[in-house]
């Protein structure tokens, strides 16, 4: 079939899990199928791996597609690759409109070391923005926009500013599923799902902390049908991508029951995050009926000096009570963060001492200063320095030096050497 318009989506999933895939672009495909209804538009999706192939091979794929619009998902692990693709396509397919989305698209124009810039950067939720861009392509209004009519050789730093599109659906009740609409089938045994979007916290290190959207929920009917789809298609693990799964007891009960209805023998396993403030004995009883691959809950730090900077406080005694509930679930863990502004070597040591008393696995992550977060926007206020060449990892701030951060790493190493319950949450604690 000859299509009048061509759209190409490309993502590079993390190579740590072979079954990982581009969930965001898959959601875009579902939204496009439901809302575009344009027979003249062909949307192709290339779900690649960050540790296979290279940018030149990716460029050849794009050239063969010769798309009107190229959408690239941006992550920490493929940032350099996206830069190289973008620069090459700007030079070889100058009429292609380039859109960046994904968790690390915000701030691309500030962080990229290359001169070329995209036409659009989508922040937040991408479905509505993506559909809007493609609709404008079809009706002819897209190329008449001032930003798009700018000569291609002018779309460089210092000469051009990408258009920033912020997406946030008011309701998720009718949000289509990539699985139920048959636009995407995950390649392995893992299935990503959402039951909600938004977070009651506004943590300074998290992109959600700068978003004003309230918590919104997906249709329970769609959730039930997606769980059934996963079971019927021989998938083995469902990873709920929500900020937390346990905002509402009734919904949690219905989600768990949906899983048990289709899979009473527990062949499906579940990975999810829990919010400590909401966790209760009743919720533990509900979740205990499931086959749990991983249940995680965030602590961050016990140092009161970090509570104001992070915008989230912890009552150590109350949190310990929540951990006693969490430990009743198999494969449970707590996450902490190293390098939060306000923390010190002594403060981090006290957090580790507290964690050692919990008797649960502790996953430690180093702070990364992501664009779109309060820490990024107000880095100067915290005297917060970060490494552009090493995944935006924090280097120092008003309360600790780079040498202090090294001392924190050594402290964690000592705890990890003495107990297998202390685990690196990322690969930077080396």
DARA-V25477 format. One record per residue. N is the residue number from 1. RES is the residue in three letters. OMEGA is omega as a letter, one per 40 degrees, with the letter a starting at -180 (* if undefined). Layout:
BEGIN
n=N res=RES omega=OMEGA
n=N res=RES omega=OMEGA
END
This chain:
BEGIN
n=1 res=UNK omega=i
n=2 res=UNK omega=a
n=3 res=UNK omega=i
n=4 res=UNK omega=a
n=5 res=UNK omega=i
n=6 res=UNK omega=i
n=7 res=UNK omega=a
n=8 res=UNK omega=i
n=9 res=UNK omega=a
n=10 res=UNK omega=i
n=11 res=UNK omega=i
n=12 res=UNK omega=a
n=13 res=UNK omega=i
n=14 res=UNK omega=i
n=15 res=UNK omega=a
n=16 res=UNK omega=i
n=17 res=UNK omega=i
n=18 res=UNK omega=a
n=19 res=UNK omega=i
n=20 res=UNK omega=a
n=21 res=UNK omega=a
n=22 res=UNK omega=a
n=23 res=UNK omega=a
n=24 res=UNK omega=i
n=25 res=UNK omega=i
n=26 res=UNK omega=i
n=27 res=UNK omega=i
n=28 res=UNK omega=i
n=29 res=UNK omega=i
n=30 res=UNK omega=i
n=31 res=UNK omega=i
n=32 res=UNK omega=a
n=33 res=UNK omega=a
n=34 res=UNK omega=a
n=35 res=UNK omega=a
n=36 res=UNK omega=i
n=37 res=UNK omega=a
n=38 res=UNK omega=a
n=39 res=UNK omega=a
n=40 res=UNK omega=a
n=41 res=UNK omega=i
n=42 res=UNK omega=i
n=43 res=UNK omega=i
n=44 res=UNK omega=a
n=45 res=UNK omega=i
n=46 res=UNK omega=a
n=47 res=UNK omega=a
n=48 res=UNK omega=i
n=49 res=UNK omega=a
n=50 res=UNK omega=a
n=51 res=UNK omega=i
n=52 res=UNK omega=i
n=53 res=UNK omega=i
n=54 res=UNK omega=a
n=55 res=UNK omega=a
n=56 res=UNK omega=i
n=57 res=UNK omega=i
n=58 res=UNK omega=a
n=59 res=UNK omega=i
n=60 res=UNK omega=i
n=61 res=UNK omega=a
n=62 res=UNK omega=i
n=63 res=UNK omega=i
n=64 res=UNK omega=i
n=65 res=UNK omega=a
n=66 res=UNK omega=a
n=67 res=UNK omega=i
n=68 res=UNK omega=i
n=69 res=UNK omega=i
n=70 res=UNK omega=i
n=71 res=UNK omega=a
n=72 res=UNK omega=i
n=73 res=UNK omega=a
n=74 res=UNK omega=i
n=75 res=UNK omega=i
n=76 res=UNK omega=a
n=77 res=UNK omega=i
n=78 res=UNK omega=a
n=79 res=UNK omega=a
n=80 res=UNK omega=a
n=81 res=UNK omega=i
n=82 res=UNK omega=i
n=83 res=UNK omega=a
n=84 res=UNK omega=i
n=85 res=UNK omega=a
n=86 res=UNK omega=a
n=87 res=UNK omega=a
n=88 res=UNK omega=a
n=89 res=UNK omega=i
n=90 res=UNK omega=a
n=91 res=UNK omega=a
n=92 res=UNK omega=i
n=93 res=UNK omega=a
n=94 res=UNK omega=a
n=95 res=UNK omega=a
n=96 res=UNK omega=i
n=97 res=UNK omega=a
n=98 res=UNK omega=a
n=99 res=UNK omega=i
n=100 res=UNK omega=i
n=101 res=UNK omega=a
n=102 res=UNK omega=a
n=103 res=UNK omega=a
n=104 res=UNK omega=i
n=105 res=UNK omega=i
n=106 res=UNK omega=i
n=107 res=UNK omega=a
n=108 res=UNK omega=a
n=109 res=UNK omega=i
n=110 res=UNK omega=a
n=111 res=UNK omega=a
n=112 res=UNK omega=i
n=113 res=UNK omega=a
n=114 res=UNK omega=a
n=115 res=UNK omega=a
n=116 res=UNK omega=a
n=117 res=UNK omega=i
n=118 res=UNK omega=i
n=119 res=UNK omega=a
n=120 res=UNK omega=i
n=121 res=UNK omega=a
n=122 res=UNK omega=i
n=123 res=UNK omega=a
n=124 res=UNK omega=a
n=125 res=UNK omega=a
n=126 res=UNK omega=a
n=127 res=UNK omega=a
n=128 res=UNK omega=i
n=129 res=UNK omega=a
n=130 res=UNK omega=i
n=131 res=UNK omega=i
n=132 res=UNK omega=i
n=133 res=UNK omega=a
n=134 res=UNK omega=i
n=135 res=UNK omega=i
n=136 res=UNK omega=i
n=137 res=UNK omega=a
n=138 res=UNK omega=a
n=139 res=UNK omega=i
n=140 res=UNK omega=a
n=141 res=UNK omega=a
n=142 res=UNK omega=a
n=143 res=UNK omega=i
n=144 res=UNK omega=i
n=145 res=UNK omega=a
n=146 res=UNK omega=a
n=147 res=UNK omega=a
n=148 res=UNK omega=a
n=149 res=UNK omega=i
n=150 res=UNK omega=i
n=151 res=UNK omega=a
n=152 res=UNK omega=a
n=153 res=UNK omega=i
n=154 res=UNK omega=a
n=155 res=UNK omega=a
n=156 res=UNK omega=i
n=157 res=UNK omega=i
n=158 res=UNK omega=a
n=159 res=UNK omega=a
n=160 res=UNK omega=i
n=161 res=UNK omega=i
n=162 res=UNK omega=i
n=163 res=UNK omega=a
n=164 res=UNK omega=i
n=165 res=UNK omega=i
n=166 res=UNK omega=a
n=167 res=UNK omega=i
n=168 res=UNK omega=a
n=169 res=UNK omega=i
n=170 res=UNK omega=i
n=171 res=UNK omega=i
n=172 res=UNK omega=a
n=173 res=UNK omega=a
n=174 res=UNK omega=a
n=175 res=UNK omega=a
n=176 res=UNK omega=i
n=177 res=UNK omega=i
n=178 res=UNK omega=a
n=179 res=UNK omega=a
n=180 res=UNK omega=i
n=181 res=UNK omega=i
n=182 res=UNK omega=i
n=183 res=UNK omega=a
n=184 res=UNK omega=i
n=185 res=UNK omega=i
n=186 res=UNK omega=a
n=187 res=UNK omega=a
n=188 res=UNK omega=a
n=189 res=UNK omega=a
n=190 res=UNK omega=i
n=191 res=UNK omega=i
n=192 res=UNK omega=i
n=193 res=UNK omega=i
n=194 res=UNK omega=i
n=195 res=UNK omega=i
n=196 res=UNK omega=i
n=197 res=UNK omega=a
n=198 res=UNK omega=a
n=199 res=UNK omega=i
n=200 res=UNK omega=i
n=201 res=UNK omega=i
n=202 res=UNK omega=a
n=203 res=UNK omega=a
n=204 res=UNK omega=a
n=205 res=UNK omega=a
n=206 res=UNK omega=i
n=207 res=UNK omega=i
n=208 res=UNK omega=a
n=209 res=UNK omega=i
n=210 res=UNK omega=a
n=211 res=UNK omega=a
n=212 res=UNK omega=a
n=213 res=UNK omega=i
n=214 res=UNK omega=i
n=215 res=UNK omega=i
n=216 res=UNK omega=a
n=217 res=UNK omega=i
n=218 res=UNK omega=i
n=219 res=UNK omega=i
n=220 res=UNK omega=i
n=221 res=UNK omega=i
n=222 res=UNK omega=i
n=223 res=UNK omega=i
n=224 res=UNK omega=a
n=225 res=UNK omega=i
n=226 res=UNK omega=i
n=227 res=UNK omega=i
n=228 res=UNK omega=i
n=229 res=UNK omega=a
n=230 res=UNK omega=a
n=231 res=UNK omega=a
n=232 res=UNK omega=a
n=233 res=UNK omega=i
n=234 res=UNK omega=i
n=235 res=UNK omega=a
n=236 res=UNK omega=a
n=237 res=UNK omega=i
n=238 res=UNK omega=i
n=239 res=UNK omega=i
n=240 res=UNK omega=a
n=241 res=UNK omega=a
n=242 res=UNK omega=i
n=243 res=UNK omega=i
n=244 res=UNK omega=a
n=245 res=UNK omega=a
n=246 res=UNK omega=i
n=247 res=UNK omega=a
n=248 res=UNK omega=a
n=249 res=UNK omega=a
n=250 res=UNK omega=i
n=251 res=UNK omega=i
n=252 res=UNK omega=i
n=253 res=UNK omega=a
n=254 res=UNK omega=i
n=255 res=UNK omega=i
n=256 res=UNK omega=a
n=257 res=UNK omega=i
n=258 res=UNK omega=i
n=259 res=UNK omega=a
n=260 res=UNK omega=i
n=261 res=UNK omega=a
n=262 res=UNK omega=a
n=263 res=UNK omega=a
n=264 res=UNK omega=a
n=265 res=UNK omega=i
n=266 res=UNK omega=i
n=267 res=UNK omega=i
n=268 res=UNK omega=i
n=269 res=UNK omega=a
n=270 res=UNK omega=i
n=271 res=UNK omega=a
n=272 res=UNK omega=i
n=273 res=UNK omega=i
n=274 res=UNK omega=i
n=275 res=UNK omega=a
n=276 res=UNK omega=a
n=277 res=UNK omega=a
n=278 res=UNK omega=a
n=279 res=UNK omega=a
n=280 res=UNK omega=i
n=281 res=UNK omega=i
n=282 res=UNK omega=i
n=283 res=UNK omega=i
n=284 res=UNK omega=i
n=285 res=UNK omega=i
n=286 res=UNK omega=a
n=287 res=UNK omega=a
n=288 res=UNK omega=i
n=289 res=UNK omega=a
n=290 res=UNK omega=i
n=291 res=UNK omega=a
n=292 res=UNK omega=i
n=293 res=UNK omega=a
n=294 res=UNK omega=i
n=295 res=UNK omega=a
n=296 res=UNK omega=i
n=297 res=UNK omega=a
n=298 res=UNK omega=i
n=299 res=UNK omega=a
n=300 res=UNK omega=a
n=301 res=UNK omega=i
n=302 res=UNK omega=a
n=303 res=UNK omega=a
n=304 res=UNK omega=a
n=305 res=UNK omega=i
n=306 res=UNK omega=a
n=307 res=UNK omega=a
n=308 res=UNK omega=a
n=309 res=UNK omega=a
n=310 res=UNK omega=a
n=311 res=UNK omega=i
n=312 res=UNK omega=a
n=313 res=UNK omega=a
n=314 res=UNK omega=i
n=315 res=UNK omega=a
n=316 res=UNK omega=a
n=317 res=UNK omega=i
n=318 res=UNK omega=i
n=319 res=UNK omega=i
n=320 res=UNK omega=i
n=321 res=UNK omega=i
n=322 res=UNK omega=i
n=323 res=UNK omega=i
n=324 res=UNK omega=i
n=325 res=UNK omega=a
n=326 res=UNK omega=a
n=327 res=UNK omega=i
n=328 res=UNK omega=i
n=329 res=UNK omega=i
n=330 res=UNK omega=i
n=331 res=UNK omega=i
n=332 res=UNK omega=a
n=333 res=UNK omega=i
n=334 res=UNK omega=i
n=335 res=UNK omega=i
n=336 res=UNK omega=a
n=337 res=UNK omega=i
n=338 res=UNK omega=i
n=339 res=UNK omega=i
n=340 res=UNK omega=i
n=341 res=UNK omega=a
n=342 res=UNK omega=a
n=343 res=UNK omega=i
n=344 res=UNK omega=i
n=345 res=UNK omega=i
n=346 res=UNK omega=i
n=347 res=UNK omega=i
n=348 res=UNK omega=i
n=349 res=UNK omega=i
n=350 res=UNK omega=i
n=351 res=UNK omega=i
n=352 res=UNK omega=i
n=353 res=UNK omega=i
n=354 res=UNK omega=a
n=355 res=UNK omega=a
n=356 res=UNK omega=a
n=357 res=UNK omega=a
n=358 res=UNK omega=i
n=359 res=UNK omega=i
n=360 res=UNK omega=i
n=361 res=UNK omega=i
n=362 res=UNK omega=i
n=363 res=UNK omega=a
n=364 res=UNK omega=i
n=365 res=UNK omega=i
n=366 res=UNK omega=i
n=367 res=UNK omega=i
n=368 res=UNK omega=a
n=369 res=UNK omega=a
n=370 res=UNK omega=i
n=371 res=UNK omega=a
n=372 res=UNK omega=i
n=373 res=UNK omega=i
n=374 res=UNK omega=i
n=375 res=UNK omega=i
n=376 res=UNK omega=a
n=377 res=UNK omega=a
n=378 res=UNK omega=a
n=379 res=UNK omega=a
n=380 res=UNK omega=i
n=381 res=UNK omega=a
n=382 res=UNK omega=a
n=383 res=UNK omega=a
n=384 res=UNK omega=i
n=385 res=UNK omega=a
n=386 res=UNK omega=a
n=387 res=UNK omega=a
n=388 res=UNK omega=a
n=389 res=UNK omega=a
n=390 res=UNK omega=i
n=391 res=UNK omega=i
n=392 res=UNK omega=i
n=393 res=UNK omega=i
n=394 res=UNK omega=a
n=395 res=UNK omega=a
n=396 res=UNK omega=i
n=397 res=UNK omega=a
n=398 res=UNK omega=a
n=399 res=UNK omega=i
n=400 res=UNK omega=i
n=401 res=UNK omega=i
n=402 res=UNK omega=i
n=403 res=UNK omega=i
n=404 res=UNK omega=i
n=405 res=UNK omega=i
n=406 res=UNK omega=i
n=407 res=UNK omega=i
n=408 res=UNK omega=i
n=409 res=UNK omega=a
n=410 res=UNK omega=i
n=411 res=UNK omega=a
n=412 res=UNK omega=i
n=413 res=UNK omega=i
n=414 res=UNK omega=i
n=415 res=UNK omega=i
n=416 res=UNK omega=i
n=417 res=UNK omega=a
n=418 res=UNK omega=a
n=419 res=UNK omega=i
n=420 res=UNK omega=i
n=421 res=UNK omega=i
n=422 res=UNK omega=a
n=423 res=UNK omega=i
n=424 res=UNK omega=i
n=425 res=UNK omega=i
n=426 res=UNK omega=a
n=427 res=UNK omega=a
n=428 res=UNK omega=a
n=429 res=UNK omega=a
n=430 res=UNK omega=*
END
